[in-house]
Amino acid sequence: MTDAILPDAGRSTRRSAPRGALIGKVFEGLCFAAATTLLATLGGLLVALFIGGWPAISKFGLGFLVSATWNPVTDVYGAAGPIVGTLVTAAGALALALPVAGGVAFFLTELCPAPLRRPIGTAVELLAGIPSIVYGMWGLFVFAPLFAKYIQLPLMTAAKPGSLLDTLTTGIPNGSGILPAAIILAIMILPFMAATLRELLLSVPVGVRESAYGLGATTAEVVMSVTLPYVRTGAIGAVMLGLGRALGETMAVTFIIGNSHSFPKSLFDSGSTIASTIANEFTEATSPIHTAALIALGLVLFLITFVVLGLARLMLRAQEGRS
């Protein structure tokens, strides 16, 4: 009996492949292909921008980044004006939008009556989906005249010659300029940031929030000491996404910034951004060096966005290290 059993026990058995193994391998291959395609597209875009902008980069060198001269007649181009305009308007928009977006998100999650939460939340999401050109047209035809009449003219009239207020408000009171463009950008990115922050705050477990209230914490203490630290990593990402949209916005800024390539000397002075310059002049670029300069501007905007996202990653790592 032992001899009859031993051959069967020594016989190698083959394990059948689990169900779905082939589907799993196909799925892994598709995911890898998607990630590879994304990286290849990103690399191809960077290479294309570098090759297209190389004639301008090689001709003007570092002066392309520090010069504010932009003269298509003489084919002399400097990107300093659009770069400064891009950074100033994006930073101003973020400074204006972040406190309001945070307040809207905290109100909807902590203070808003239950019957109003859904309508207000839906309204915020609808505002986030409005196309940018609609904001630009509204800014040009509605916001700019009101801004010139009720803000620019009173401030410029009240400013004493040579004072700090006079320096900050120098310009033409037509409702366009750096500050109006920053306000329009803030209105654009505010709903997006508020909706994202609201979803992050809703992800905080109810038990965590209720425990803080049970210990006697006020609403402000719960928000600042419990919910906000709980979602700080995602909140930084939401802020940086809003900043990235402000950096790359085109049409809304083009309508109201004034489109001047010189350095803005005041908050009401006209300026330009990288995106608005490309949108305004790309179809009118007749010389190869003009086209190369515009493509080089696109490369600069790409690098600025990359640096912003890199700083966001560093901030997230610092937050994770502290936690």
Secondary structure, 3 states (H helix, E strand, C coil): CHHHHHHHHHCCCCCCCCCCHHHHHHHHHHHHHHHHHHHHHHHHHHHHHHHHHHHHHHHHCCHHHHCCCEECCCCEECCHHHHHHHHHHHHHHHHHHHHHHHHHHHHHHHHCCHHHHHHHHHHHHHHHCCCHHHHHHHHHHHHHHHHHHHHHHHHHHHCCCCCHHHHHCCCCCCCCCHHHHHHHHHHHHHHHHHHHHHHHHHCCCHHHHHHHHHCCCCHHHHHHHHHHHHCHHHHHHHHHHHHHHHHHCCHHHHHHCECCCCCCCCCCCCECCHHHHHHHHHHHCCCHHHHHHHHHHHHHHHHHHHHHHHHHHHHHHHHHHHC
